[in-house]
Amino acid sequence: MNIRRMNEQDLEEVLLLEKELFSSPWNREHFLFELNENPFSLCLVGVIDDQIISASCAWIIYERAEISTIGVHKAYQRKGYAKEMLEMIHRYCASNGVNQIFLEVRVSNRPAIALYESFGYKVTKVRKNYYSDNHEDAYEMMAEVKNLVR
C-alpha cells in the first residue's frame, strides 16, 4: 500500500469509504475544511492499484496529536493496512515534536481497540454518550509517541 497525503481529487473515493465504514460519516465540507483551512490537519490515504482503500485524518497541535478518523475498506480489513496507516501517523508525529497521541473509539469496536492496545494505547477515560447516531460511549485512548516509534 502506498500512503500519501489526501487531496481534493481523492474526495469522491474517500466519501464512499466513509459511508461504507461509519454510521456518522464525515461529509465533503468536513474534509474540505481539513484539507484547505485547518493548519493542524494531516490527512492521508492508502492506495492499492489506484484505489483508495484507507483514509485517516489527525490533528497535530504542537506536542499533542489527535487521530480524528481512520478507516480501511471492508474488503481490505485485517490485512495490516490500519497498522500501516497508524505507523505513518506515528512517524510523522515523532518527527514533528509530538509527545502524546489521543483518539476516541466506540466501546463496541473491539478490533480497533485491540489494534490500538497492540501499539500501547491505554484507555484514559470513558466519554459517555459520545456518538450522536446511537449515543454509544467512547473510550478516549492515549499513547506516548516515544513508545510508538523505535
Residue, then its C-alpha position, 0 to 999 in steps of 0.5 A: m500500500n502506498i500512503r500519501r497525503m489526501n487531496e481534493q481529487d481523492l474526495e469522491e473515493v474517500l466519501l464512499l469509504e466513509k459511508e461504507l465504514f461509519s454510521s456518522p460519516w464525515n461529509r465533503e465540507h468536513f474534509l474540505f475544511e481539513l484539507n484547505e483551512n485547518p493548519f493542524s490537519l494531516c490527512l492521508v490515504g492508502v492506495i492499492d492499484d489506484q484505489i483508495i482503500s484507507a483514509s485517516c485524518a489527525w490533528i497535530i497541535y504542537e506536542r499533542a496529536e489527535i487521530s480524528t478518523i481512520g478507516v480501511h475498506k471492508a474488503y481490505q480489513r485485517k490485512g495490516y493496512a490500519k497498522e500501516m496507516l497508524e505507523m505513518i501517523h506515528r512517524y510523522c508525529a515523532s518527527n514533528g515534536v509530538n509527545q502524546i497521541f489521543l483518539e476516541v473509539r466506540v466501546s463496541n469496536r473491539p478490533a480497533i481497540a485491540l489494534y490500538e492496545s497492540f501499539g500501547y494505547k491505554v484507555t484514559k477515560v470513558r466519554k459517555n454518550y459520545y456518538s450522536d447516531n446511537h449515543e454509544d460511549a467512547y473510550e478516549m485512548m492515549a499513547e506516548v509517541k516515544n513508545l510508538v516509534r523505535 
